[in-house]
Every structure is written in structure tokens, then in C-alpha cells.
Amino acid sequence: MEELHIAVELHHVVGVYSRPDSPIVLIVYAATTSDEPRTSEEASDVAVVDPAGIPWEELAFWSTELALRDYLSAP
């Protein structure tokens, strides 16, 4: 809700991610929405892409890449 101003319905846990050099633990869930994502102060660009079009080299966070790869490789 914070970044894209959309309501989501949470589903299963995709993964739990952390690094030894950081006190942060991220828990990532699969989710769906029927809302249209919008830009905001925290998300200046919003796009829907299919898995083949994910710009892996442009992802800002290591955790985003790991979570996406885990989600896409799930049965």
C-alpha cells in the first residue's frame, strides 16, 4: 500500500531473506491485486512485465532479485 497505493491480498510465503552483515530480515509473500499500480514519491516508475522481460541488472536490491527468482522457480 505504501509505495504503489494499491490493496493486495497476501498468499503464501515466497521466502525469508537476510545477510550476516545486516540486522534486517525480509519476509516476502506472493500477493495479488485488482488495483492499478500508480507512481508515488517512493516509486517514480511503475511497469508490469512478464518474467522474460524482468530487467535483472536494473533491480535495486539483492533481496528483490532473490525473491523474484524463488517465486518464478516455484512449482
ABEGO torsion letter per residue (X at the ends): XAAAGBBBBBBBBAEBBBBAABABBBBBBBBBBABBBBBBAABABBBBBBAAABBAAABABAAAAAAAAAAAABX
